[in-house]
Amino acid sequence: MNRFELARATTPSQARELLAEKAGSVFKAGGIDLIDHLKEHLLEPPRVVDLKRIPGLDGITVEPDGGLRIGTLATLAKVAAHEGIRKSHPALARACGEAASPQVRNVATIGGNVLQRPRCWYYRLESYKCVKKGGDVCFAIQGENRYNVIFGGGPAFPPHASNAAVPLVAYGASFVIDGPKGTRTVPASEFFVLPEKDPTRENTLQPGEILLEIRVPAATGWKSAYYEVRERVAFDWPLVSAAIALKVEGGVVKDARVVLGQVATIPWRSAAAEKALVGKPIGAATAEAAGRAAVEGAEPMTDNGYKVDLVTTLVRRTVASLA
Ligand SMILES: Cc1cc2nc3c(=O)[nH]c(=O)nc-3n(C[C@H](O)[C@H](O)[C@H](O)COP(=O)(O)OP(=O)(O)OC[C@H]3O[C@@H](n4cnc5c(N)ncnc54)[C@H](O)[C@@H]3O)c2cc1C
């Protein structure tokens, strides 16, 4: 790791100023993903601007209508343990509680989790100038791709790594961002972006902008769940995950959101699975149909066809758990 200066900001605007003073500087929240980048020389910033000391950015508020305002610095452990979130938005609490290990969850922030960079081997190794690092080639196409995507790839194929992002999309969250031109709020559907236009990014946060808060609408009348499949029980990223929210009236699904994790370069909303659910009686047959529909259009790479079967089963089981 190269030497760098550590600057501690106490307000978002001071953080932005400290960042702008030295080209190539970066923000740090919990530092879990950032330190990996520094150790691997993927980033060599002259200055690291620590956001952790900015007061008031780690709060969690339940609004009178049941909506959530989650400060970007709230740790994964805090979100997972929050009684209100566990009751009203259980998929979010579970996704945060399943991520990584207790040690990591006590340090990692929800903002940093959503903004963490992909886990693809080739991106993480300094020696590969892959398309995510401004190169011309996605080495996963011809190389090791068992953990890569089955939807929405090209020209880069790494899965979006964040657990929290999956239920945030399912609940229709939005992201409050502070930048030089003021504050803007971006819905999750516009925040995460496919690599088609610019494969070096996973979201629309601009350089120098700070994610301040995540707003999650009330989930009154919705049943929701998050499940993931991992290669091992110990801490690890999932192979696939699913956050599903259903509005059920009189035993019939009136509305559905099905979002898959670790299968695409963004949290992947499955319109086909949602269509298979809406208007149908909730039960085993509908769960089965949703599982099959969820993999429509999947394009596995050479070594990750197993993800198709995992998604089919995971969606079926998650819907069944809500029935
Ligand atoms: C062993 C291990 C297992 C893991 N397993 C999982 C898992 O199962 N699921 C999962 O989702 N994650 C997993 N992770 C990843 C971990 O959860 C993330 O690295 C962590 O959540 C990142 O949060 P952070 O606060 O440490 O972010 P940081 O590392 O501080 O920041 C991450 C990135 O976001 C930027 N950033 C952070 N906050 C802001 C902000 N407010 N505004 C603008 N930019 C910002 C930083 O500049 C940096 O680029 C695992 C990590 C480890 C080490």
The ligand as an SDF file (V2000), in Angstrom:
LIG
                    3D

 53 58  0  0  0  0  0  0  0  0999 V2000
  -14.6240  -11.3160    4.1740 C   0  0  0  0  0  0  0  0  0  0  0  0
  -15.6300  -10.4050    3.5670 C   0  0  0  0  0  0  0  0  0  0  0  0
  -16.8730  -10.9060    3.2110 C   0  0  0  0  0  0  0  0  0  0  0  0
  -17.8390  -10.0530    2.6430 C   0  0  0  0  0  0  0  0  0  0  0  0
  -19.0720  -10.5550    2.3240 N   0  0  0  0  0  0  0  0  0  0  0  0
  -20.0140   -9.7320    1.8070 C   0  0  0  0  0  0  0  0  0  0  0  0
  -21.3180  -10.1950    1.5160 C   0  0  0  0  0  0  0  0  0  0  0  0
  -21.6600  -11.3540    1.7190 O   0  0  0  0  0  0  0  0  0  0  0  0
  -22.2170   -9.3080    1.0080 N   0  0  0  0  0  0  0  0  0  0  0  0
  -21.9050   -8.0000    0.7950 C   0  0  0  0  0  0  0  0  0  0  0  0
  -22.7590   -7.2330    0.3630 O   0  0  0  0  0  0  0  0  0  0  0  0
  -20.6730   -7.5180    1.0570 N   0  0  0  0  0  0  0  0  0  0  0  0
  -19.7370   -8.3550    1.5680 C   0  0  0  0  0  0  0  0  0  0  0  0
  -18.4870   -7.8710    1.8510 N   0  0  0  0  0  0  0  0  0  0  0  0
  -18.1460   -6.5100    1.4380 C   0  0  0  0  0  0  0  0  0  0  0  0
  -18.3860   -5.5040    2.5310 C   0  0  0  0  0  0  0  0  0  0  0  0
  -19.6950   -5.6390    3.0490 O   0  0  0  0  0  0  0  0  0  0  0  0
  -18.1920   -4.1210    1.8910 C   0  0  0  0  0  0  0  0  0  0  0  0
  -16.8380   -3.9920    1.5360 O   0  0  0  0  0  0  0  0  0  0  0  0
  -18.5810   -3.0320    2.8500 C   0  0  0  0  0  0  0  0  0  0  0  0
  -19.9700   -3.0740    3.0870 O   0  0  0  0  0  0  0  0  0  0  0  0
  -18.2040   -1.6720    2.2960 C   0  0  0  0  0  0  0  0  0  0  0  0
  -18.6590   -0.7000    3.2070 O   0  0  0  0  0  0  0  0  0  0  0  0
  -17.6290    0.3320    3.8480 P   0  0  0  0  0  0  0  0  0  0  0  0
  -18.4020    1.2480    4.7270 O   0  0  0  0  0  0  0  0  0  0  0  0
  -16.4870   -0.3640    4.4750 O   0  0  0  0  0  0  0  0  0  0  0  0
  -17.1990    1.0890    2.5270 O   0  0  0  0  0  0  0  0  0  0  0  0
  -15.7880    1.7000    2.1000 P   0  0  0  0  0  0  0  0  0  0  0  0
  -14.8280    0.5990    1.8280 O   0  0  0  0  0  0  0  0  0  0  0  0
  -15.3740    2.7700    3.0440 O   0  0  0  0  0  0  0  0  0  0  0  0
  -16.2260    2.3970    0.7280 O   0  0  0  0  0  0  0  0  0  0  0  0
  -16.6000    1.6280   -0.3930 C   0  0  0  0  0  0  0  0  0  0  0  0
  -16.5850    2.5550   -1.6150 C   0  0  0  0  0  0  0  0  0  0  0  0
  -17.6280    3.5150   -1.5350 O   0  0  0  0  0  0  0  0  0  0  0  0
  -17.1120    4.8560   -1.4450 C   0  0  0  0  0  0  0  0  0  0  0  0
  -17.9530    5.4780   -0.4310 N   0  0  0  0  0  0  0  0  0  0  0  0
  -18.2650    4.9680    0.7820 C   0  0  0  0  0  0  0  0  0  0  0  0
  -19.1870    5.7280    1.3760 N   0  0  0  0  0  0  0  0  0  0  0  0
  -19.4570    6.7540    0.5420 C   0  0  0  0  0  0  0  0  0  0  0  0
  -20.3690    7.8480    0.5920 C   0  0  0  0  0  0  0  0  0  0  0  0
  -21.1830    8.0380    1.6320 N   0  0  0  0  0  0  0  0  0  0  0  0
  -20.4190    8.6900   -0.4620 N   0  0  0  0  0  0  0  0  0  0  0  0
  -19.6070    8.5020   -1.5480 C   0  0  0  0  0  0  0  0  0  0  0  0
  -18.7380    7.4790   -1.6430 N   0  0  0  0  0  0  0  0  0  0  0  0
  -18.6640    6.6130   -0.6150 C   0  0  0  0  0  0  0  0  0  0  0  0
  -15.6450    4.7190   -1.1100 C   0  0  0  0  0  0  0  0  0  0  0  0
  -14.8750    5.7430   -1.6760 O   0  0  0  0  0  0  0  0  0  0  0  0
  -15.3110    3.3730   -1.7360 C   0  0  0  0  0  0  0  0  0  0  0  0
  -15.0770    3.5360   -3.1120 O   0  0  0  0  0  0  0  0  0  0  0  0
  -17.5250   -8.6850    2.4240 C   0  0  0  0  0  0  0  0  0  0  0  0
  -16.2690   -8.1870    2.7900 C   0  0  0  0  0  0  0  0  0  0  0  0
  -15.3380   -9.0320    3.3570 C   0  0  0  0  0  0  0  0  0  0  0  0
  -13.9970   -8.4620    3.7560 C   0  0  0  0  0  0  0  0  0  0  0  0
  1  2  1  0
  2  3  1  0
  2 52  2  0
  3  4  2  0
  4  5  1  0
  4 50  1  0
  5  6  2  0
  6  7  1  0
  6 13  1  0
  7  8  2  0
  7  9  1  0
  9 10  1  0
 10 11  2  0
 10 12  1  0
 12 13  2  0
 13 14  1  0
 14 15  1  0
 14 50  1  0
 15 16  1  0
 16 17  1  0
 16 18  1  0
 18 19  1  0
 18 20  1  0
 20 21  1  0
 20 22  1  0
 22 23  1  0
 23 24  1  0
 24 25  2  0
 24 26  1  0
 24 27  1  0
 27 28  1  0
 28 29  2  0
 28 30  1  0
 28 31  1  0
 31 32  1  0
 32 33  1  0
 33 34  1  0
 33 48  1  0
 34 35  1  0
 35 36  1  0
 35 46  1  0
 36 37  1  0
 36 45  1  0
 37 38  2  0
 38 39  1  0
 39 40  1  0
 39 45  2  0
 40 41  1  0
 40 42  2  0
 42 43  1  0
 43 44  2  0
 44 45  1  0
 46 47  1  0
 46 48  1  0
 48 49  1  0
 50 51  2  0
 51 52  1  0
 52 53  1  0
M  END
$$$$
